[in-house]
Structure formats: structure tokens, C-alpha cells
């Protein structure tokens, strides 16, 4: 089996504390719940042997906290990017798609890094998966909260194939989902 040219790990932030009264879609956003902190730790442990070279994160607190846990475990600095931020209320899907496409082209495809970790949110992660694999999502993938393809604290791995195409696989689900 050929080794992929590049790998991108797409991490959805740990569970947010939704009982703070802080707007979900605006900075800073709510912090992680206790369960979300555990999910971030599990994600970091999963990624410990991935040989990641670069770590990107959304600027919202729940994604940054998840990325911080990963950063500490992997010894990587966090590059914060607005491109990975949560979809804002009323933001058109096409606008989200454009910023995720910009991220994919400038930070994944144009990067010398072979293993990249991205910490984001449900919808941006979904669009990152679609752009990366150049495939529409199958309805059967939508099995998590709010019709997401990835659970909080979950990880998709996108592998670049020898022919340049990409394949995606759900590789980590926190223990409480198993």
C-alpha cells in the first residue's frame, strides 16, 4: 500500500458549554464543557503519533482550547485562522465554502508540510471534507449532533493518494460515542 503524500486531520472542537449565555457563532464563543475538555485530551492522545507538522485552529474559544490541548501534547504552535471559524448566523454556505477553499489551497495544497491538523467546527469541517475529497457527502455520514458528519472531539483523516486525489475516513470518535 502506498504512503499518502499528505494527510490532513480534521478535528471538531470538544463539546461546548452551552449554558453560558455567550453567543455560539461569535468570538469568543462559549468555552469547552468538562466533557469537551476530556474529548480534547482524547483527540490529542489519538494525534500523538501522527507526526503532525502544522496545527491550525479557528479563533473561537472552544476550538482554541481543543487546539491548545493538542498543541501541548504534540509540541506544535497553533496558527489561528479566520478561515476555519464557525459559520455565523445568516452567513451563506457559499461564503463559508470560499473561505474554506482559500484555506485548503493556501495552507494545505501550497504547504510543504505533509501532516496537517485543523481544529474547526461542524459545518466548516464538513466543507473542508467536501473540498478535500472533491466528493459530495453521503447522507449516511450525518449521524452526530445537529446532523454533523463529525462528533465533538472527533477526527476525520484525509489522505492524499498517489494520483493526487484525496480519500477521507473517520478515524477517531471519543469513547462516550462508541
VENSULPE-V858753 format. One record per residue. N is the residue number from 1. PHI is phi as a letter, one per 20 degrees, with the letter a starting at -180 (none if undefined). PSI is psi in degrees with one decimal (none if undefined). BURIAL is + if it has 9 or more other ideal C-beta (glycine too) atoms within 8 Angstrom, else -. Layout:
n:N phi:PHI psi:PSI burial:BURIAL
n:N phi:PHI psi:PSI burial:BURIAL
This chain:
n:1 phi:none psi:132.9 burial:-
n:2 phi:f psi:143.8 burial:-
n:3 phi:f psi:133.8 burial:-
n:4 phi:f psi:147.8 burial:-
n:5 phi:f psi:-44.5 burial:-
n:6 phi:c psi:155.1 burial:+
n:7 phi:c psi:137.4 burial:+
n:8 phi:c psi:121.4 burial:+
n:9 phi:e psi:119.6 burial:+
n:10 phi:d psi:112.5 burial:+
n:11 phi:d psi:127.0 burial:+
n:12 phi:e psi:135.3 burial:+
n:13 phi:g psi:158.3 burial:+
n:14 phi:f psi:167.1 burial:+
n:15 phi:g psi:134.2 burial:+
n:16 phi:e psi:151.5 burial:+
n:17 phi:e psi:103.2 burial:+
n:18 phi:e psi:4.2 burial:-
n:19 phi:d psi:28.6 burial:-
n:20 phi:e psi:-17.6 burial:-
n:21 phi:n psi:1.4 burial:-
n:22 phi:e psi:134.2 burial:-
n:23 phi:g psi:133.7 burial:-
n:24 phi:f psi:-34.8 burial:+
n:25 phi:d psi:3.6 burial:-
n:26 phi:c psi:146.8 burial:-
n:27 phi:f psi:138.6 burial:-
n:28 phi:e psi:-11.7 burial:-
n:29 phi:m psi:167.4 burial:+
n:30 phi:f psi:155.0 burial:+
n:31 phi:f psi:176.2 burial:+
n:32 phi:f psi:146.2 burial:+
n:33 phi:f psi:175.7 burial:+
n:34 phi:f psi:-42.0 burial:-
n:35 phi:f psi:-39.7 burial:+
n:36 phi:f psi:-35.7 burial:+
n:37 phi:f psi:-39.6 burial:+
n:38 phi:f psi:-40.0 burial:+
n:39 phi:f psi:-40.2 burial:+
n:40 phi:f psi:-41.6 burial:+
n:41 phi:f psi:-44.0 burial:+
n:42 phi:f psi:-40.1 burial:+
n:43 phi:f psi:-43.1 burial:+
n:44 phi:f psi:-41.8 burial:+
n:45 phi:f psi:-40.2 burial:-
n:46 phi:f psi:-41.4 burial:+
n:47 phi:e psi:-6.1 burial:+
n:48 phi:g psi:-29.6 burial:-
n:49 phi:d psi:19.8 burial:-
n:50 phi:e psi:-7.5 burial:+
n:51 phi:l psi:38.1 burial:-
n:52 phi:f psi:143.3 burial:+
n:53 phi:d psi:-26.6 burial:-
n:54 phi:c psi:142.5 burial:+
n:55 phi:c psi:117.8 burial:+
n:56 phi:d psi:151.2 burial:+
n:57 phi:b psi:151.2 burial:+
n:58 phi:f psi:152.5 burial:+
n:59 phi:f psi:-5.5 burial:+
n:60 phi:f psi:145.7 burial:+
n:61 phi:g psi:-42.9 burial:+
n:62 phi:f psi:-36.2 burial:+
n:63 phi:f psi:-41.4 burial:+
n:64 phi:f psi:-39.6 burial:+
n:65 phi:f psi:-40.5 burial:+
n:66 phi:f psi:-46.0 burial:+
n:67 phi:f psi:-36.3 burial:+
n:68 phi:f psi:-42.4 burial:+
n:69 phi:f psi:-43.1 burial:+
n:70 phi:f psi:-43.6 burial:+
n:71 phi:g psi:-45.2 burial:+
n:72 phi:f psi:-38.5 burial:-
n:73 phi:f psi:-37.2 burial:+
n:74 phi:e psi:-13.1 burial:+
n:75 phi:m psi:32.5 burial:-
n:76 phi:d psi:149.1 burial:+
n:77 phi:f psi:153.1 burial:-
n:78 phi:e psi:127.2 burial:+
n:79 phi:e psi:112.3 burial:+
n:80 phi:e psi:133.1 burial:+
n:81 phi:c psi:132.9 burial:+
n:82 phi:f psi:-24.0 burial:-
n:83 phi:g psi:-29.1 burial:+
n:84 phi:e psi:4.9 burial:+
n:85 phi:f psi:162.7 burial:+
n:86 phi:g psi:148.7 burial:+
n:87 phi:f psi:131.9 burial:+
n:88 phi:e psi:150.5 burial:-
n:89 phi:g psi:121.7 burial:-
n:90 phi:n psi:-4.0 burial:-
n:91 phi:f psi:124.2 burial:-
n:92 phi:f psi:142.7 burial:-
n:93 phi:g psi:-36.0 burial:+
n:94 phi:f psi:-33.3 burial:-
n:95 phi:f psi:-40.4 burial:-
n:96 phi:f psi:-44.7 burial:+
n:97 phi:g psi:-40.6 burial:+
n:98 phi:f psi:-42.2 burial:-
n:99 phi:f psi:-33.8 burial:+
n:100 phi:f psi:-38.1 burial:+
n:101 phi:f psi:-43.1 burial:+
n:102 phi:g psi:-46.0 burial:+
n:103 phi:f psi:-48.3 burial:+
n:104 phi:g psi:-46.8 burial:+
n:105 phi:f psi:-43.3 burial:+
n:106 phi:e psi:-31.9 burial:-
n:107 phi:d psi:-18.0 burial:+
n:108 phi:d psi:-62.9 burial:+
n:109 phi:f psi:-36.1 burial:-
n:110 phi:e psi:1.8 burial:-
n:111 phi:e psi:145.9 burial:-
n:112 phi:f psi:-15.8 burial:-
n:113 phi:f psi:140.6 burial:-
n:114 phi:e psi:-24.6 burial:+
n:115 phi:c psi:116.5 burial:+
n:116 phi:c psi:137.3 burial:+
n:117 phi:d psi:131.9 burial:+
n:118 phi:c psi:124.7 burial:+
n:119 phi:d psi:118.8 burial:+
n:120 phi:b psi:-147.7 burial:+
n:121 phi:c psi:175.5 burial:+
n:122 phi:g psi:-62.5 burial:+
n:123 phi:f psi:-45.4 burial:+
n:124 phi:g psi:-35.8 burial:+
n:125 phi:f psi:-41.1 burial:+
n:126 phi:f psi:-46.3 burial:+
n:127 phi:f psi:-37.0 burial:+
n:128 phi:g psi:-42.1 burial:+
n:129 phi:f psi:-47.1 burial:+
n:130 phi:f psi:-45.1 burial:+
n:131 phi:f psi:-44.4 burial:+
n:132 phi:f psi:-48.1 burial:+
n:133 phi:e psi:-13.0 burial:+
n:134 phi:l psi:36.9 burial:-
n:135 phi:c psi:144.1 burial:-
n:136 phi:f psi:151.5 burial:-
n:137 phi:f psi:140.1 burial:+
n:138 phi:e psi:138.4 burial:-
n:139 phi:g psi:-28.8 burial:-
n:140 phi:f psi:-16.9 burial:-
n:141 phi:f psi:-19.0 burial:-
n:142 phi:e psi:80.7 burial:+
n:143 phi:c psi:10.0 burial:-
n:144 phi:d psi:-178.9 burial:+
n:145 phi:g psi:143.7 burial:-
n:146 phi:l psi:31.6 burial:-
n:147 phi:m psi:27.3 burial:-
n:148 phi:f psi:157.2 burial:+
n:149 phi:e psi:-4.5 burial:+
n:150 phi:b psi:133.5 burial:+
n:151 phi:e psi:163.4 burial:+
n:152 phi:f psi:132.3 burial:+
n:153 phi:m psi:1.2 burial:+
n:154 phi:e psi:163.5 burial:+
n:155 phi:c psi:128.7 burial:+
n:156 phi:d psi:142.2 burial:+
n:157 phi:d psi:126.5 burial:+
n:158 phi:d psi:123.8 burial:+
n:159 phi:d psi:127.6 burial:+
n:160 phi:e psi:127.7 burial:+
n:161 phi:e psi:163.4 burial:+
n:162 phi:g psi:-30.0 burial:-
n:163 phi:e psi:2.7 burial:-
n:164 phi:n psi:-13.6 burial:-
n:165 phi:f psi:169.6 burial:-
n:166 phi:c psi:143.9 burial:+
n:167 phi:c psi:142.5 burial:-
n:168 phi:d psi:146.0 burial:+
n:169 phi:b psi:135.0 burial:-
n:170 phi:f psi:115.7 burial:+
n:171 phi:d psi:-15.0 burial:-
n:172 phi:b psi:128.9 burial:+
n:173 phi:c psi:126.5 burial:-
n:174 phi:g psi:151.8 burial:+
n:175 phi:g psi:-32.3 burial:-
n:176 phi:f psi:-13.9 burial:-
n:177 phi:e psi:-16.0 burial:-
n:178 phi:f psi:none burial:-
